[in-house]
Amino acid sequence: MQDARSYTRLWLFWPDYSAENPLQRMVRRAFPPGLDVRSGGLDLVLVALR
């Protein structure tokens, strides 16, 4: 598991349907530069909230 504390601007989403859903890919690309947008399960969310 990657340590979420290393990210200063992290936006997590779940589930990752971007392979089948073009709208999810478009939303990910619309975020401003410098924001780390990634799919993460509950384990990464809990680390990010600490």
mmCIF entry with sequence, helices, sheets and N, C-alpha, C, O atoms, coordinates in Angstrom:
data_MODEL
# 
_entry.id   MODEL 
# 
_entity.id                         1 
_entity.type                       polymer 
_entity.pdbx_number_of_molecules   1 
# 
_entity_poly.entity_id                      1 
_entity_poly.type                           'polypeptide(L)' 
_entity_poly.nstd_linkage                   no 
_entity_poly.nstd_monomer                   no 
_entity_poly.pdbx_seq_one_letter_code       MQDARSYTRLWLFWPDYSAENPLQRMVRRAFPPGLDVRSGGLDLVLVALR 
_entity_poly.pdbx_seq_one_letter_code_can   MQDARSYTRLWLFWPDYSAENPLQRMVRRAFPPGLDVRSGGLDLVLVALR 
_entity_poly.pdbx_strand_id                 A 
# 
loop_
_entity_poly_seq.entity_id 
_entity_poly_seq.num 
_entity_poly_seq.mon_id 
_entity_poly_seq.hetero 
1 1  MET n 
1 2  GLN n 
1 3  ASP n 
1 4  ALA n 
1 5  ARG n 
1 6  SER n 
1 7  TYR n 
1 8  THR n 
1 9  ARG n 
1 10 LEU n 
1 11 TRP n 
1 12 LEU n 
1 13 PHE n 
1 14 TRP n 
1 15 PRO n 
1 16 ASP n 
1 17 TYR n 
1 18 SER n 
1 19 ALA n 
1 20 GLU n 
1 21 ASN n 
1 22 PRO n 
1 23 LEU n 
1 24 GLN n 
1 25 ARG n 
1 26 MET n 
1 27 VAL n 
1 28 ARG n 
1 29 ARG n 
1 30 ALA n 
1 31 PHE n 
1 32 PRO n 
1 33 PRO n 
1 34 GLY n 
1 35 LEU n 
1 36 ASP n 
1 37 VAL n 
1 38 ARG n 
1 39 SER n 
1 40 GLY n 
1 41 GLY n 
1 42 LEU n 
1 43 ASP n 
1 44 LEU n 
1 45 VAL n 
1 46 LEU n 
1 47 VAL n 
1 48 ALA n 
1 49 LEU n 
1 50 ARG n 
# 
_struct_asym.id          A 
_struct_asym.entity_id   1 
# 
loop_
_struct_conf.conf_type_id 
_struct_conf.id 
_struct_conf.pdbx_PDB_helix_id 
_struct_conf.beg_label_comp_id 
_struct_conf.beg_label_asym_id 
_struct_conf.beg_label_seq_id 
_struct_conf.pdbx_beg_PDB_ins_code 
_struct_conf.end_label_comp_id 
_struct_conf.end_label_asym_id 
_struct_conf.end_label_seq_id 
_struct_conf.pdbx_end_PDB_ins_code 
_struct_conf.beg_auth_comp_id 
_struct_conf.beg_auth_asym_id 
_struct_conf.beg_auth_seq_id 
_struct_conf.end_auth_comp_id 
_struct_conf.end_auth_asym_id 
_struct_conf.end_auth_seq_id 
_struct_conf.pdbx_PDB_helix_class 
_struct_conf.details 
_struct_conf.pdbx_PDB_helix_length 
HELX_P HELX_P1 AA1 ALA A 4  ? SER A 6  ? ALA A 4  SER A 6  5 ? 3 
HELX_P HELX_P2 AA2 PRO A 22 ? ALA A 30 ? PRO A 22 ALA A 30 1 ? 9 
HELX_P HELX_P3 AA3 LEU A 42 ? LEU A 49 ? LEU A 42 LEU A 49 1 ? 8 
# 
_struct_conf_type.id          HELX_P 
_struct_conf_type.criteria    ? 
_struct_conf_type.reference   ? 
# 
_struct_sheet.id               AA1 
_struct_sheet.type             ? 
_struct_sheet.number_strands   2 
_struct_sheet.details          ? 
# 
_struct_sheet_order.sheet_id     AA1 
_struct_sheet_order.range_id_1   1 
_struct_sheet_order.range_id_2   2 
_struct_sheet_order.offset       ? 
_struct_sheet_order.sense        parallel 
# 
loop_
_struct_sheet_range.sheet_id 
_struct_sheet_range.id 
_struct_sheet_range.beg_label_comp_id 
_struct_sheet_range.beg_label_asym_id 
_struct_sheet_range.beg_label_seq_id 
_struct_sheet_range.pdbx_beg_PDB_ins_code 
_struct_sheet_range.end_label_comp_id 
_struct_sheet_range.end_label_asym_id 
_struct_sheet_range.end_label_seq_id 
_struct_sheet_range.pdbx_end_PDB_ins_code 
_struct_sheet_range.beg_auth_comp_id 
_struct_sheet_range.beg_auth_asym_id 
_struct_sheet_range.beg_auth_seq_id 
_struct_sheet_range.end_auth_comp_id 
_struct_sheet_range.end_auth_asym_id 
_struct_sheet_range.end_auth_seq_id 
AA1 1 LEU A 10 ? PHE A 13 ? LEU A 10 PHE A 13 
AA1 2 ASP A 36 ? SER A 39 ? ASP A 36 SER A 39 
# 
loop_
_atom_site.group_PDB 
_atom_site.id 
_atom_site.type_symbol 
_atom_site.label_atom_id 
_atom_site.label_alt_id 
_atom_site.label_comp_id 
_atom_site.label_asym_id 
_atom_site.label_entity_id 
_atom_site.label_seq_id 
_atom_site.pdbx_PDB_ins_code 
_atom_site.Cartn_x 
_atom_site.Cartn_y 
_atom_site.Cartn_z 
_atom_site.occupancy 
_atom_site.B_iso_or_equiv 
_atom_site.pdbx_formal_charge 
_atom_site.auth_seq_id 
_atom_site.auth_comp_id 
_atom_site.auth_asym_id 
_atom_site.auth_atom_id 
_atom_site.pdbx_PDB_model_num 
ATOM 1   N N  . MET A 1 1  ? 0.835   -1.177 0.000   1.00 0.00 ? 1  MET A N  1 
ATOM 2   C CA . MET A 1 1  ? 0.000   0.000  0.000   1.00 0.00 ? 1  MET A CA 1 
ATOM 3   C C  . MET A 1 1  ? 0.881   1.242  0.000   1.00 0.00 ? 1  MET A C  1 
ATOM 4   O O  . MET A 1 1  ? 1.870   1.318  0.730   1.00 0.00 ? 1  MET A O  1 
ATOM 5   N N  . GLN A 1 2  ? 0.513   2.203  -0.820  1.00 0.00 ? 2  GLN A N  1 
ATOM 6   C CA . GLN A 1 2  ? 1.267   3.440  -0.911  1.00 0.00 ? 2  GLN A CA 1 
ATOM 7   C C  . GLN A 1 2  ? 0.861   4.378  0.217   1.00 0.00 ? 2  GLN A C  1 
ATOM 8   O O  . GLN A 1 2  ? -0.305  4.415  0.612   1.00 0.00 ? 2  GLN A O  1 
ATOM 9   N N  . ASP A 1 3  ? 1.799   5.116  0.722   1.00 0.00 ? 3  ASP A N  1 
ATOM 10  C CA . ASP A 1 3  ? 1.548   6.027  1.831   1.00 0.00 ? 3  ASP A CA 1 
ATOM 11  C C  . ASP A 1 3  ? 0.890   7.294  1.303   1.00 0.00 ? 3  ASP A C  1 
ATOM 12  O O  . ASP A 1 3  ? 1.512   8.052  0.559   1.00 0.00 ? 3  ASP A O  1 
ATOM 13  N N  . ALA A 1 4  ? -0.350  7.529  1.677   1.00 0.00 ? 4  ALA A N  1 
ATOM 14  C CA . ALA A 1 4  ? -1.099  8.692  1.189   1.00 0.00 ? 4  ALA A CA 1 
ATOM 15  C C  . ALA A 1 4  ? -0.602  9.991  1.798   1.00 0.00 ? 4  ALA A C  1 
ATOM 16  O O  . ALA A 1 4  ? -0.888  11.061 1.260   1.00 0.00 ? 4  ALA A O  1 
ATOM 17  N N  . ARG A 1 5  ? 0.135   9.937  2.903   1.00 0.00 ? 5  ARG A N  1 
ATOM 18  C CA . ARG A 1 5  ? 0.604   11.168 3.542   1.00 0.00 ? 5  ARG A CA 1 
ATOM 19  C C  . ARG A 1 5  ? 1.606   11.924 2.688   1.00 0.00 ? 5  ARG A C  1 
ATOM 20  O O  . ARG A 1 5  ? 1.871   13.096 2.956   1.00 0.00 ? 5  ARG A O  1 
ATOM 21  N N  . SER A 1 6  ? 2.167   11.294 1.674   1.00 0.00 ? 6  SER A N  1 
ATOM 22  C CA . SER A 1 6  ? 3.139   11.969 0.829   1.00 0.00 ? 6  SER A CA 1 
ATOM 23  C C  . SER A 1 6  ? 2.459   12.912 -0.166  1.00 0.00 ? 6  SER A C  1 
ATOM 24  O O  . SER A 1 6  ? 3.142   13.660 -0.865  1.00 0.00 ? 6  SER A O  1 
ATOM 25  N N  . TYR A 1 7  ? 1.138   12.888 -0.240  1.00 0.00 ? 7  TYR A N  1 
ATOM 26  C CA . TYR A 1 7  ? 0.416   13.734 -1.176  1.00 0.00 ? 7  TYR A CA 1 
ATOM 27  C C  . TYR A 1 7  ? -0.173  14.928 -0.438  1.00 0.00 ? 7  TYR A C  1 
ATOM 28  O O  . TYR A 1 7  ? -0.817  14.769 0.598   1.00 0.00 ? 7  TYR A O  1 
ATOM 29  N N  . THR A 1 8  ? 0.049   16.124 -0.976  1.00 0.00 ? 8  THR A N  1 
ATOM 30  C CA . THR A 1 8  ? -0.499  17.303 -0.347  1.00 0.00 ? 8  THR A CA 1 
ATOM 31  C C  . THR A 1 8  ? -1.891  17.608 -0.882  1.00 0.00 ? 8  THR A C  1 
ATOM 32  O O  . THR A 1 8  ? -2.728  18.137 -0.152  1.00 0.00 ? 8  THR A O  1 
ATOM 33  N N  . ARG A 1 9  ? -2.147  17.289 -2.125  1.00 0.00 ? 9  ARG A N  1 
ATOM 34  C CA . ARG A 1 9  ? -3.456  17.515 -2.725  1.00 0.00 ? 9  ARG A CA 1 
ATOM 35  C C  . ARG A 1 9  ? -3.910  16.211 -3.359  1.00 0.00 ? 9  ARG A C  1 
ATOM 36  O O  . ARG A 1 9  ? -3.576  15.918 -4.508  1.00 0.00 ? 9  ARG A O  1 
ATOM 37  N N  . LEU A 1 10 ? -4.657  15.447 -2.620  1.00 0.00 ? 10 LEU A N  1 
ATOM 38  C CA . LEU A 1 10 ? -5.053  14.111 -3.051  1.00 0.00 ? 10 LEU A CA 1 
ATOM 39  C C  . LEU A 1 10 ? -6.569  14.026 -3.123  1.00 0.00 ? 10 LEU A C  1 
ATOM 40  O O  . LEU A 1 10 ? -7.268  14.383 -2.174  1.00 0.00 ? 10 LEU A O  1 
ATOM 41  N N  . TRP A 1 11 ? -7.068  13.553 -4.249  1.00 0.00 ? 11 TRP A N  1 
ATOM 42  C CA . TRP A 1 11 ? -8.492  13.315 -4.425  1.00 0.00 ? 11 TRP A CA 1 
ATOM 43  C C  . TRP A 1 11 ? -8.658  11.851 -4.761  1.00 0.00 ? 11 TRP A C  1 
ATOM 44  O O  . TRP A 1 11 ? -8.171  11.393 -5.794  1.00 0.00 ? 11 TRP A O  1 
ATOM 45  N N  . LEU A 1 12 ? -9.339  11.108 -3.903  1.00 0.00 ? 12 LEU A N  1 
ATOM 46  C CA . LEU A 1 12 ? -9.516  9.668  -4.090  1.00 0.00 ? 12 LEU A CA 1 
ATOM 47  C C  . LEU A 1 12 ? -10.931 9.365  -4.545  1.00 0.00 ? 12 LEU A C  1 
ATOM 48  O O  . LEU A 1 12 ? -11.889 10.010 -4.118  1.00 0.00 ? 12 LEU A O  1 
ATOM 49  N N  . PHE A 1 13 ? -11.048 8.385  -5.411  1.00 0.00 ? 13 PHE A N  1 
ATOM 50  C CA . PHE A 1 13 ? -12.375 7.931  -5.807  1.00 0.00 ? 13 PHE A CA 1 
ATOM 51  C C  . PHE A 1 13 ? -12.378 6.420  -5.897  1.00 0.00 ? 13 PHE A C  1 
ATOM 52  O O  . PHE A 1 13 ? -11.337 5.784  -6.065  1.00 0.00 ? 13 PHE A O  1 
ATOM 53  N N  . TRP A 1 14 ? -13.569 5.860  -5.783  1.00 0.00 ? 14 TRP A N  1 
ATOM 54  C CA . TRP A 1 14 ? -13.744 4.429  -5.877  1.00 0.00 ? 14 TRP A CA 1 
ATOM 55  C C  . TRP A 1 14 ? -15.185 4.178  -6.285  1.00 0.00 ? 14 TRP A C  1 
ATOM 56  O O  . TRP A 1 14 ? -16.062 4.900  -5.810  1.00 0.00 ? 14 TRP A O  1 
ATOM 57  N N  . PRO A 1 15 ? -15.471 3.253  -7.089  1.00 0.00 ? 15 PRO A N  1 
ATOM 58  C CA . PRO A 1 15 ? -14.587 2.346  -7.807  1.00 0.00 ? 15 PRO A CA 1 
ATOM 59  C C  . PRO A 1 15 ? -14.084 2.985  -9.091  1.00 0.00 ? 15 PRO A C  1 
ATOM 60  O O  . PRO A 1 15 ? -14.634 3.982  -9.559  1.00 0.00 ? 15 PRO A O  1 
ATOM 61  N N  . ASP A 1 16 ? -13.058 2.415  -9.641  1.00 0.00 ? 16 ASP A N  1 
ATOM 62  C CA . ASP A 1 16 ? -12.461 2.913  -10.877 1.00 0.00 ? 16 ASP A CA 1 
ATOM 63  C C  . ASP A 1 16 ? -13.110 2.211  -12.070 1.00 0.00 ? 16 ASP A C  1 
ATOM 64  O O  . ASP A 1 16 ? -12.797 1.064  -12.387 1.00 0.00 ? 16 ASP A O  1 
ATOM 65  N N  . TYR A 1 17 ? -14.012 2.925  -12.710 1.00 0.00 ? 17 TYR A N  1 
ATOM 66  C CA . TYR A 1 17 ? -14.668 2.416  -13.913 1.00 0.00 ? 17 TYR A CA 1 
ATOM 67  C C  . TYR A 1 17 ? -14.110 3.085  -15.175 1.00 0.00 ? 17 TYR A C  1 
ATOM 68  O O  . TYR A 1 17 ? -14.727 3.002  -16.236 1.00 0.00 ? 17 TYR A O  1 
ATOM 69  N N  . SER A 1 18 ? -12.971 3.734  -15.074 1.00 0.00 ? 18 SER A N  1 
ATOM 70  C CA . SER A 1 18 ? -12.473 4.528  -16.200 1.00 0.00 ? 18 SER A CA 1 
ATOM 71  C C  . SER A 1 18 ? -12.187 3.708  -17.455 1.00 0.00 ? 18 SER A C  1 
ATOM 72  O O  . SER A 1 18 ? -12.199 4.258  -18.557 1.00 0.00 ? 18 SER A O  1 
ATOM 73  N N  . ALA A 1 19 ? -11.930 2.410  -17.318 1.00 0.00 ? 19 ALA A N  1 
ATOM 74  C CA . ALA A 1 19 ? -11.693 1.586  -18.510 1.00 0.00 ? 19 ALA A CA 1 
ATOM 75  C C  . ALA A 1 19 ? -12.967 1.442  -19.332 1.00 0.00 ? 19 ALA A C  1 
ATOM 76  O O  . ALA A 1 19 ? -12.902 1.363  -20.559 1.00 0.00 ? 19 ALA A O  1 
ATOM 77  N N  . GLU A 1 20 ? -14.135 1.405  -18.668 1.00 0.00 ? 20 GLU A N  1 
ATOM 78  C CA . GLU A 1 20 ? -15.403 1.228  -19.360 1.00 0.00 ? 20 GLU A CA 1 
ATOM 79  C C  . GLU A 1 20 ? -16.222 2.511  -19.472 1.00 0.00 ? 20 GLU A C  1 
ATOM 80  O O  . GLU A 1 20 ? -17.145 2.585  -20.283 1.00 0.00 ? 20 GLU A O  1 
ATOM 81  N N  . ASN A 1 21 ? -15.897 3.510  -18.675 1.00 0.00 ? 21 ASN A N  1 
ATOM 82  C CA . ASN A 1 21 ? -16.722 4.707  -18.594 1.00 0.00 ? 21 ASN A CA 1 
ATOM 83  C C  . ASN A 1 21 ? -15.931 5.938  -19.042 1.00 0.00 ? 21 ASN A C  1 
ATOM 84  O O  . ASN A 1 21 ? -15.104 6.446  -18.285 1.00 0.00 ? 21 ASN A O  1 
ATOM 85  N N  . PRO A 1 22 ? -16.174 6.423  -20.263 1.00 0.00 ? 22 PRO A N  1 
ATOM 86  C CA . PRO A 1 22 ? -15.425 7.588  -20.747 1.00 0.00 ? 22 PRO A CA 1 
ATOM 87  C C  . PRO A 1 22 ? -15.701 8.851  -19.932 1.00 0.00 ? 22 PRO A C  1 
ATOM 88  O O  . PRO A 1 22 ? -14.843 9.732  -19.869 1.00 0.00 ? 22 PRO A O  1 
ATOM 89  N N  . LEU A 1 23 ? -16.857 8.960  -19.317 1.00 0.00 ? 23 LEU A N  1 
ATOM 90  C CA . LEU A 1 23 ? -17.144 10.144 -18.507 1.00 0.00 ? 23 LEU A CA 1 
ATOM 91  C C  . LEU A 1 23 ? -16.235 10.215 -17.283 1.00 0.00 ? 23 LEU A C  1 
ATOM 92  O O  . LEU A 1 23 ? -15.821 11.304 -16.885 1.00 0.00 ? 23 LEU A O  1 
ATOM 93  N N  . GLN A 1 24 ? -15.926 9.086  -16.692 1.00 0.00 ? 24 GLN A N  1 
ATOM 94  C CA . GLN A 1 24 ? -15.023 9.097  -15.544 1.00 0.00 ? 24 GLN A CA 1 
ATOM 95  C C  . GLN A 1 24 ? -13.624 9.549  -15.971 1.00 0.00 ? 24 GLN A C  1 
ATOM 96  O O  . GLN A 1 24 ? -12.961 10.276 -15.231 1.00 0.00 ? 24 GLN A O  1 
ATOM 97  N N  . ARG A 1 25 ? -13.179 9.135  -17.133 1.00 0.00 ? 25 ARG A N  1 
ATOM 98  C CA . ARG A 1 25 ? -11.871 9.607  -17.636 1.00 0.00 ? 25 ARG A CA 1 
ATOM 99  C C  . ARG A 1 25 ? -11.899 11.116 -17.867 1.00 0.00 ? 25 ARG A C  1 
ATOM 100 O O  . ARG A 1 25 ? -10.923 11.802 -17.567 1.00 0.00 ? 25 ARG A O  1 
ATOM 101 N N  . MET A 1 26 ? -12.999 11.638 -18.394 1.00 0.00 ? 26 MET A N  1 
ATOM 102 C CA . MET A 1 26 ? -13.106 13.075 -18.642 1.00 0.00 ? 26 MET A CA 1 
ATOM 103 C C  . MET A 1 26 ? -13.071 13.864 -17.330 1.00 0.00 ? 26 MET A C  1 
ATOM 104 O O  . MET A 1 26 ? -12.441 14.919 -17.257 1.00 0.00 ? 26 MET A O  1 
ATOM 105 N N  . VAL A 1 27 ? -13.734 13.364 -16.315 1.00 0.00 ? 27 VAL A N  1 
ATOM 106 C CA . VAL A 1 27 ? -13.733 14.044 -15.018 1.00 0.00 ? 27 VAL A CA 1 
ATOM 107 C C  . VAL A 1 27 ? -12.326 14.063 -14.440 1.00 0.00 ? 27 VAL A C  1 
ATOM 108 O O  . VAL A 1 27 ? -11.886 15.085 -13.913 1.00 0.00 ? 27 VAL A O  1 
ATOM 109 N N  . ARG A 1 28 ? -11.625 12.957 -14.531 1.00 0.00 ? 28 ARG A N  1 
ATOM 110 C CA . ARG A 1 28 ? -10.246 12.905 -14.010 1.00 0.00 ? 28 ARG A CA 1 
ATOM 111 C C  . ARG A 1 28 ? -9.357  13.918 -14.703 1.00 0.00 ? 28 ARG A C  1 
ATOM 112 O O  . ARG A 1 28 ? -8.540  14.573 -14.055 1.00 0.00 ? 28 ARG A O  1 
ATOM 113 N N  . ARG A 1 29 ? -9.505  14.058 -16.025 1.00 0.00 ? 29 ARG A N  1 
ATOM 114 C CA . ARG A 1 29 ? -8.668  15.006 -16.776 1.00 0.00 ? 29 ARG A CA 1 
ATOM 115 C C  . ARG A 1 29 ? -9.035  16.455 -16.496 1.00 0.00 ? 29 ARG A C  1 
ATOM 116 O O  . ARG A 1 29 ? -8.221  17.347 -16.736 1.00 0.00 ? 29 ARG A O  1 
ATOM 117 N N  . ALA A 1 30 ? -10.228 16.711 -15.998 1.00 0.00 ? 30 ALA A N  1 
ATOM 118 C CA . ALA A 1 30 ? -10.696 18.080 -15.756 1.00 0.00 ? 30 ALA A CA 1 
ATOM 119 C C  . ALA A 1 30 ? -10.125 18.693 -14.480 1.00 0.00 ? 30 ALA A C  1 
ATOM 120 O O  . ALA A 1 30 ? -10.215 19.907 -14.294 1.00 0.00 ? 30 ALA A O  1 
ATOM 121 N N  . PHE A 1 31 ? -9.546  17.890 -13.604 1.00 0.00 ? 31 PHE A N  1 
ATOM 122 C CA . PHE A 1 31 ? -8.989  18.432 -12.377 1.00 0.00 ? 31 PHE A CA 1 
ATOM 123 C C  . PHE A 1 31 ? -7.754  19.275 -12.677 1.00 0.00 ? 31 PHE A C  1 
ATOM 124 O O  . PHE A 1 31 ? -7.040  19.003 -13.642 1.00 0.00 ? 31 PHE A O  1 
ATOM 125 N N  . PRO A 1 32 ? -7.497  20.290 -11.865 1.00 0.00 ? 32 PRO A N  1 
ATOM 126 C CA . PRO A 1 32 ? -6.356  21.172 -12.120 1.00 0.00 ? 32 PRO A CA 1 
ATOM 127 C C  . PRO A 1 32 ? -5.021  20.461 -11.926 1.00 0.00 ? 32 PRO A C  1 
ATOM 128 O O  . PRO A 1 32 ? -4.932  19.480 -11.187 1.00 0.00 ? 32 PRO A O  1 
ATOM 129 N N  . PRO A 1 33 ? -3.985  20.965 -12.595 1.00 0.00 ? 33 PRO A N  1 
ATOM 130 C CA . PRO A 1 33 ? -2.650  20.396 -12.407 1.00 0.00 ? 33 PRO A CA 1 
ATOM 131 C C  . PRO A 1 33 ? -2.226  20.507 -10.946 1.00 0.00 ? 33 PRO A C  1 
ATOM 132 O O  . PRO A 1 33 ? -2.592  21.454 -10.250 1.00 0.00 ? 33 PRO A O  1 
ATOM 133 N N  . GLY A 1 34 ? -1.464  19.542 -10.504 1.00 0.00 ? 34 GLY A N  1 
ATOM 134 C CA . GLY A 1 34 ? -0.974  19.537 -9.138  1.00 0.00 ? 34 GLY A CA 1 
ATOM 135 C C  . GLY A 1 34 ? -1.858  18.755 -8.183  1.00 0.00 ? 34 GLY A C  1 
ATOM 136 O O  . GLY A 1 34 ? -1.470  18.501 -7.043  1.00 0.00 ? 34 GLY A O  1 
ATOM 137 N N  . LEU A 1 35 ? -3.040  18.374 -8.637  1.00 0.00 ? 35 LEU A N  1 
ATOM 138 C CA . LEU A 1 35 ? -3.936  17.567 -7.821  1.00 0.00 ? 35 LEU A CA 1 
ATOM 139 C C  . LEU A 1 35 ? -3.728  16.111 -8.200  1.00 0.00 ? 35 LEU A C  1 
ATOM 140 O O  . LEU A 1 35 ? -3.838  15.742 -9.369  1.00 0.00 ? 35 LEU A O  1 
ATOM 141 N N  . ASP A 1 36 ? -3.431  15.299 -7.222  1.00 0.00 ? 36 ASP A N  1 
ATOM 142 C CA . ASP A 1 36 ? -3.203  13.876 -7.467  1.00 0.00 ? 36 ASP A CA 1 
ATOM 143 C C  . ASP A 1 36 ? -4.548  13.166 -7.400  1.00 0.00 ? 36 ASP A C  1 
ATOM 144 O O  . ASP A 1 36 ? -5.120  13.016 -6.321  1.00 0.00 ? 36 ASP A O  1 
ATOM 145 N N  . VAL A 1 37 ? -5.053  12.732 -8.546  1.00 0.00 ? 37 VAL A N  1 
ATOM 146 C CA . VAL A 1 37 ? -6.340  12.049 -8.640  1.00 0.00 ? 37 VAL A CA 1 
ATOM 147 C C  . VAL A 1 37 ? -6.066  10.579 -8.867  1.00 0.00 ? 37 VAL A C  1 
ATOM 148 O O  . VAL A 1 37 ? -5.424  10.203 -9.848  1.00 0.00 ? 37 VAL A O  1 
ATOM 149 N N  . ARG A 1 38 ? -6.549  9.751  -7.965  1.00 0.00 ? 38 ARG A N  1 
ATOM 150 C CA . ARG A 1 38 ? -6.301  8.321  -8.116  1.00 0.00 ? 38 ARG A CA 1 
ATOM 151 C C  . ARG A 1 38 ? -7.422  7.511  -7.504  1.00 0.00 ? 38 ARG A C  1 
ATOM 152 O O  . ARG A 1 38 ? -8.143  7.963  -6.614  1.00 0.00 ? 38 ARG A O  1 
ATOM 153 N N  . SER A 1 39 ? -7.543  6.302  -8.012  1.00 0.00 ? 39 SER A N  1 
ATOM 154 C CA . SER A 1 39 ? -8.489  5.352  -7.462  1.00 0.00 ? 39 SER A CA 1 
ATOM 155 C C  . SER A 1 39 ? -7.858  4.709  -6.243  1.00 0.00 ? 39 SER A C  1 
ATOM 156 O O  . SER A 1 39 ? -6.692  4.315  -6.262  1.00 0.00 ? 39 SER A O  1 
ATOM 157 N N  . GLY A 1 40 ? -8.635  4.609  -5.194  1.00 0.00 ? 40 GLY A N  1 
ATOM 158 C CA . GLY A 1 40 ? -8.105  3.986  -3.989  1.00 0.00 ? 40 GLY A CA 1 
ATOM 159 C C  . GLY A 1 40 ? -9.213  3.325  -3.195  1.00 0.00 ? 40 GLY A C  1 
ATOM 160 O O  . GLY A 1 40 ? -10.338 3.819  -3.118  1.00 0.00 ? 40 GLY A O  1 
ATOM 161 N N  . GLY A 1 41 ? -8.874  2.231  -2.626  1.00 0.00 ? 41 GLY A N  1 
ATOM 162 C CA . GLY A 1 41 ? -9.824  1.528  -1.781  1.00 0.00 ? 41 GLY A CA 1 
ATOM 163 C C  . GLY A 1 41 ? -9.875  2.126  -0.391  1.00 0.00 ? 41 GLY A C  1 
ATOM 164 O O  . GLY A 1 41 ? -9.244  3.145  -0.111  1.00 0.00 ? 41 GLY A O  1 
ATOM 165 N N  . LEU A 1 42 ? -10.619 1.493  0.454   1.00 0.00 ? 42 LEU A N  1 
ATOM 166 C CA . LEU A 1 42 ? -10.816 1.973  1.815   1.00 0.00 ? 42 LEU A CA 1 
ATOM 167 C C  . LEU A 1 42 ? -9.505  2.076  2.584   1.00 0.00 ? 42 LEU A C  1 
ATOM 168 O O  . LEU A 1 42 ? -9.352  2.972  3.414   1.00 0.00 ? 42 LEU A O  1 
ATOM 169 N N  . ASP A 1 43 ? -8.564  1.185  2.326   1.00 0.00 ? 43 ASP A N  1 
ATOM 170 C CA . ASP A 1 43 ? -7.286  1.235  3.052   1.00 0.00 ? 43 ASP A CA 1 
ATOM 171 C C  . ASP A 1 43 ? -6.534  2.534  2.790   1.00 0.00 ? 43 ASP A C  1 
ATOM 172 O O  . ASP A 1 43 ? -5.978  3.118  3.720   1.00 0.00 ? 43 ASP A O  1 
ATOM 173 N N  . LEU A 1 44 ? -6.506  2.999  1.542   1.00 0.00 ? 44 LEU A N  1 
ATOM 174 C CA . LEU A 1 44 ? -5.821  4.252  1.225   1.00 0.00 ? 44 LEU A CA 1 
ATOM 175 C C  . LEU A 1 44 ? -6.580  5.445  1.758   1.00 0.00 ? 44 LEU A C  1 
ATOM 176 O O  . LEU A 1 44 ? -5.958  6.416  2.190   1.00 0.00 ? 44 LEU A O  1 
ATOM 177 N N  . VAL A 1 45 ? -7.889  5.411  1.743   1.00 0.00 ? 45 VAL A N  1 
ATOM 178 C CA . VAL A 1 45 ? -8.689  6.489  2.292   1.00 0.00 ? 45 VAL A CA 1 
ATOM 179 C C  . VAL A 1 45 ? -8.428  6.656  3.788   1.00 0.00 ? 45 VAL A C  1 
ATOM 180 O O  . VAL A 1 45 ? -8.285  7.777  4.277   1.00 0.00 ? 45 VAL A O  1 
ATOM 181 N N  . LEU A 1 46 ? -8.368  5.544  4.507   1.00 0.00 ? 46 LEU A N  1 
ATOM 182 C CA . LEU A 1 46 ? -8.121  5.621  5.951   1.00 0.00 ? 46 LEU A CA 1 
ATOM 183 C C  . LEU A 1 46 ? -6.747  6.197  6.263   1.00 0.00 ? 46 LEU A C  1 
ATOM 184 O O  . LEU A 1 46 ? -6.593  6.955  7.221   1.00 0.00 ? 46 LEU A O  1 
ATOM 185 N N  . VAL A 1 47 ? -5.751  5.843  5.460   1.00 0.00 ? 47 VAL A N  1 
ATOM 186 C CA . VAL A 1 47 ? -4.411  6.412  5.661   1.00 0.00 ? 47 VAL A CA 1 
ATOM 187 C C  . VAL A 1 47 ? -4.421  7.902  5.362   1.00 0.00 ? 47 VAL A C  1 
ATOM 188 O O  . VAL A 1 47 ? -3.790  8.681  6.076   1.00 0.00 ? 47 VAL A O  1 
ATOM 189 N N  . ALA A 1 48 ? -5.129  8.305  4.315   1.00 0.00 ? 48 ALA A N  1 
ATOM 190 C CA . ALA A 1 48 ? -5.173  9.719  3.929   1.00 0.00 ? 48 ALA A CA 1 
ATOM 191 C C  . ALA A 1 48 ? -5.877  10.564 4.992   1.00 0.00 ? 48 ALA A C  1 
ATOM 192 O O  . ALA A 1 48 ? -5.546  11.737 5.162   1.00 0.00 ? 48 ALA A O  1 
ATOM 193 N N  . LEU A 1 49 ? -6.825  9.995  5.696   1.00 0.00 ? 49 LEU A N  1 
ATOM 194 C CA . LEU A 1 49 ? -7.560  10.739 6.712   1.00 0.00 ? 49 LEU A CA 1 
ATOM 195 C C  . LEU A 1 49 ? -6.792  10.906 8.023   1.00 0.00 ? 49 LEU A C  1 
ATOM 196 O O  . LEU A 1 49 ? -7.163  11.743 8.847   1.00 0.00 ? 49 LEU A O  1 
ATOM 197 N N  . ARG A 1 50 ? -5.750  10.141 8.226   1.00 0.00 ? 50 ARG A N  1 
ATOM 198 C CA . ARG A 1 50 ? -4.986  10.248 9.474   1.00 0.00 ? 50 ARG A CA 1 
ATOM 199 C C  . ARG A 1 50 ? -4.176  11.502 9.529   1.00 0.00 ? 50 ARG A C  1 
ATOM 200 O O  . ARG A 1 50 ? -3.476  11.743 10.513  1.00 0.00 ? 50 ARG A O  1 
# 
